């Protein structure tokens, strides 16, 4: 099963004038870290979209891709992992599988 690499660059922005430069979903004041925290606490996308109706599934995908890229930047001791290795390890987690299943709907 091939997985397309998601480009988060057009959906995640940083601006020193918006939330002191924290990465946010473009066009909003919703920080990446908030979306990740909400999904970690409760991976129900429907509840996330009720709380933040301006978010889209593509925004959530971009947040996850951004988090993946940031984590890959921080793992030099083990060497870089291929996207396939990262995805395989990540999808073993039940909470991540639940999010991905919801995104696939």
ABEGO torsion letter per residue (X at the ends): XBBBBBBAAAABBBBAABGGGBBBBBGBABBAAAAAAAAAABABAAAAAAABAABBAAAAAAAAAAAAAAAAAAAAAAEBBBAAAAAAAAAABAAAAAAAAAAAX
